[in-house]
Amino acid sequence: MPREETGSRDTKSIRGEAEETVHKIGNASFQVQSEFINTLQEMSRECIARAASEVELGLKLSKKLNAAHSVPDAITAYQEWLSDEMAARTEDARLLMSNGQKFMETSTRLLSNGWMTTGAAT
């Protein structure tokens, strides 16, 4: 009879550990999804801001070209637009690299410390 009690406690213990493991994996999965969503939302906001900035540059050029009364005025407007455009592309490249790095850091951190560790340790 003592063996049955020991056996039933082992079964309860194993069942409890299994439930705890499922809970940890669920929490880790939620954390991974949440952090990825936050990272993607931030990247999306930056992309929308860049698109709005691009529209503003185009409108600014259009207004300057409408106001131009000579070829040199139009050339000056295009030169200013090109300068602003080059600065915007530089910023786009910086954001692309920064966002790629954030995405990789988030992925690495979550997979090494969160989901993978929780799944492997339990």
ABEGO torsion letter per residue (X at the ends): XAAAAAAAAAAAAAAAAAAAAAAAAAAAAAAAAAAAAAAAAAAAAAAAAAAAAAAAAAAAAAAAAAABABAAAAAAAAAAAAAAAAAAAAAAAAAAAAAAAAAAAAAAAAAAABAAAAAAAX
